[in-house]
Amino acid sequence: MKIGVLGSGDVAKSLARGFLAHGHEPMLGTRDRAKLEGWVAQNSGAAVGSVADAARFGELLVLAVKGSVAADALRAAGIPNLTGKAIIDTTNPIADAPPTNGVLKFFTNLDESLMERLQRTAPDVRFVKAFNSVGHACMVDPEFAGGRPTMFICGNDENAKLLVTGILAEFGWDTEDLGAAEAARAIEPLCILWCIPGFLRNDWRHALKVLR
Ligand SMILES: NC(=O)c1ccc[n+]([C@@H]2O[C@H](COP(=O)([O-])OP(=O)(O)OC[C@H]3O[C@@H](n4cnc5c(N)ncnc54)[C@H](OP(=O)(O)O)[C@@H]3O)[C@@H](O)[C@H]2O)c1
């Protein structure tokens, strides 16, 4: 598939490498193409353009920008370029304030997630929350002694979630679909949980798993 990745940071680059490795065609979208010149040279098959270019290019999109500017990035992409498309929303609403004892601060609350705000910004876009509850280095083909980890997803469109579930299976994940967009109120804070061992003990290689 043609994948438009809105972003240029660690998540955008890790997922784009994963899409390349799994036979897809990624284009990263950024305000500053120069900063990806070296990366593109090392990742042949990946393209770089503006955020709007990536939005137009992708049959499936990935939103991988700083949470506080996620709505701005959607507007920069051009809402008409996004309409009807599925977007994997990797963002977390992390506040600029530093963590307390390894616990990140969010600018949202437990009754309103960032993805719900984005869904209101772009009502005709099919958002699927995914990849927000694990570090970028573990997103593609994760290898853990405990087996396949679980990715928690949610979103209002069943077909979009099926599409993302297929990508997650390719990337080595079991998927736990937690329902509609409101479930992002629970899934986004998993980022806080996932980061605590990192901040406290420099342990950044782990993932979550549901046992039944
Ligand atoms: N890092 C991880 O391991 C990880 C794991 C899971 C989820 N996440 C979440 O995934 C998202 C991406 O994380 P990241 O670490 O890859 O990158 P990041 O440092 O959080 O964000 C970098 C991206 O944000 C964009 N950006 C920053 N300020 C902007 C502004 N004022 N207007 C428009 N765009 C702006 C940049 O765009 P330009 O290219 O135009 O500069 C760049 O693409 C975040 O929401 C993060 O919470 C991160």
The ligand as an SDF file (V2000), in Angstrom:
LIG
                    3D

 48 52  0  0  0  0  0  0  0  0999 V2000
    8.9790    8.4910   20.4880 N   0  0  0  0  0  0  0  0  0  0  0  0
    8.3160    7.3590   20.7660 C   0  0  0  0  0  0  0  0  0  0  0  0
    8.9360    6.3090   21.0050 O   0  0  0  0  0  0  0  0  0  0  0  0
    6.8060    7.3640   20.7800 C   0  0  0  0  0  0  0  0  0  0  0  0
    6.1420    6.1660   21.0330 C   0  0  0  0  0  0  0  0  0  0  0  0
    4.7460    6.1240   20.9590 C   0  0  0  0  0  0  0  0  0  0  0  0
    4.0440    7.2860   20.6420 C   0  0  0  0  0  0  0  0  0  0  0  0
    4.7300    8.4560   20.4310 N   0  0  0  0  0  0  0  0  0  0  0  0
    3.9650    9.6430   20.0510 C   0  0  0  0  0  0  0  0  0  0  0  0
    4.1200    9.7640   18.6400 O   0  0  0  0  0  0  0  0  0  0  0  0
    4.1720   11.1290   18.2490 C   0  0  0  0  0  0  0  0  0  0  0  0
    5.4830   11.3720   17.4940 C   0  0  0  0  0  0  0  0  0  0  0  0
    6.5600   11.1890   18.3920 O   0  0  0  0  0  0  0  0  0  0  0  0
    8.0800   11.3750   17.9320 P   0  0  0  0  0  0  0  0  0  0  0  0
    8.9010   11.0910   19.1330 O   0  0  0  0  0  0  0  0  0  0  0  0
    8.3390   10.6250   16.6870 O   0  0  0  0  0  0  0  0  0  0  0  0
    8.1780   12.8750   17.4880 O   0  0  0  0  0  0  0  0  0  0  0  0
    7.9950   14.2720   18.2730 P   0  0  0  0  0  0  0  0  0  0  0  0
    9.3430   14.7900   18.6170 O   0  0  0  0  0  0  0  0  0  0  0  0
    6.9980   14.1350   19.3740 O   0  0  0  0  0  0  0  0  0  0  0  0
    7.3720   15.1460   17.1230 O   0  0  0  0  0  0  0  0  0  0  0  0
    8.0830   15.4210   15.9530 C   0  0  0  0  0  0  0  0  0  0  0  0
    7.1040   15.7610   14.8880 C   0  0  0  0  0  0  0  0  0  0  0  0
    6.2220   16.8010   15.3420 O   0  0  0  0  0  0  0  0  0  0  0  0
    6.1500   17.7960   14.3580 C   0  0  0  0  0  0  0  0  0  0  0  0
    6.0100   19.1160   14.9610 N   0  0  0  0  0  0  0  0  0  0  0  0
    6.6290   19.5850   16.0620 C   0  0  0  0  0  0  0  0  0  0  0  0
    6.2490   20.8670   16.2990 N   0  0  0  0  0  0  0  0  0  0  0  0
    5.3760   21.1820   15.2970 C   0  0  0  0  0  0  0  0  0  0  0  0
    4.5950   22.3280   14.9830 C   0  0  0  0  0  0  0  0  0  0  0  0
    4.6680   23.4440   15.7600 N   0  0  0  0  0  0  0  0  0  0  0  0
    3.7690   22.2860   13.9060 N   0  0  0  0  0  0  0  0  0  0  0  0
    3.7080   21.1850   13.1370 C   0  0  0  0  0  0  0  0  0  0  0  0
    4.4090   20.0690   13.3900 N   0  0  0  0  0  0  0  0  0  0  0  0
    5.2310   20.0620   14.4510 C   0  0  0  0  0  0  0  0  0  0  0  0
    7.4420   17.7320   13.5920 C   0  0  0  0  0  0  0  0  0  0  0  0
    7.1620   18.2250   12.3140 O   0  0  0  0  0  0  0  0  0  0  0  0
    8.2730   18.7210   11.2910 P   0  0  0  0  0  0  0  0  0  0  0  0
    8.7780   17.4840   10.6140 O   0  0  0  0  0  0  0  0  0  0  0  0
    7.5150   19.5810   10.3570 O   0  0  0  0  0  0  0  0  0  0  0  0
    9.3190   19.4180   12.0980 O   0  0  0  0  0  0  0  0  0  0  0  0
    7.7690   16.2650   13.6270 C   0  0  0  0  0  0  0  0  0  0  0  0
    7.2040   15.5970   12.5440 O   0  0  0  0  0  0  0  0  0  0  0  0
    4.0390   11.9410   19.5330 C   0  0  0  0  0  0  0  0  0  0  0  0
    2.6930   12.3350   19.6780 O   0  0  0  0  0  0  0  0  0  0  0  0
    4.4490   10.9620   20.6240 C   0  0  0  0  0  0  0  0  0  0  0  0
    3.8180   11.2320   21.8530 O   0  0  0  0  0  0  0  0  0  0  0  0
    6.0820    8.5140   20.5070 C   0  0  0  0  0  0  0  0  0  0  0  0
  1  2  1  0
  2  3  2  0
  2  4  1  0
  4  5  1  0
  4 48  2  0
  5  6  2  0
  6  7  1  0
  7  8  2  0
  8  9  1  0
  8 48  1  0
  9 10  1  0
  9 46  1  0
 10 11  1  0
 11 12  1  0
 11 44  1  0
 12 13  1  0
 13 14  1  0
 14 15  2  0
 14 16  1  0
 14 17  1  0
 17 18  1  0
 18 19  2  0
 18 20  1  0
 18 21  1  0
 21 22  1  0
 22 23  1  0
 23 24  1  0
 23 42  1  0
 24 25  1  0
 25 26  1  0
 25 36  1  0
 26 27  1  0
 26 35  1  0
 27 28  2  0
 28 29  1  0
 29 30  1  0
 29 35  2  0
 30 31  1  0
 30 32  2  0
 32 33  1  0
 33 34  2  0
 34 35  1  0
 36 37  1  0
 36 42  1  0
 37 38  1  0
 38 39  2  0
 38 40  1  0
 38 41  1  0
 42 43  1  0
 44 45  1  0
 44 46  1  0
 46 47  1  0
M  CHG  2   8   1  16  -1
M  END
$$$$
